[in-house]
């Protein structure tokens, strides 16, 4: 993961991806600043020049989205 994301967050996301862990995620949309909070399945971290993105599946409606990692408002926690 690039220097855009702090190491502890990068490691937490990688573990979630490797273990197919469902997470309750709260983030802000980078386009319209809308806040979202839902359960997702993290799929991959994608590095871009300006930021890192978490590609994940929203379980509620089975859609795939990309969330800018620095706009995640909570350190993701597992759903039990």
HUKA-V287687 format. One record per helix or strand of 2 or more residues. SS is the DSSP state (~ for helix, > for strand). FROM is the first residue (numbers start at 1). TO is the last residue. Records with the same first field share a line. If there is no record, write none. Layout:
# HUKA-V287687
SS->FROM-TO  FROM-TO
This chain:
# HUKA-V287687
~->7-18  69-71
>->22-28  35-47  52-58  63-68  77-78
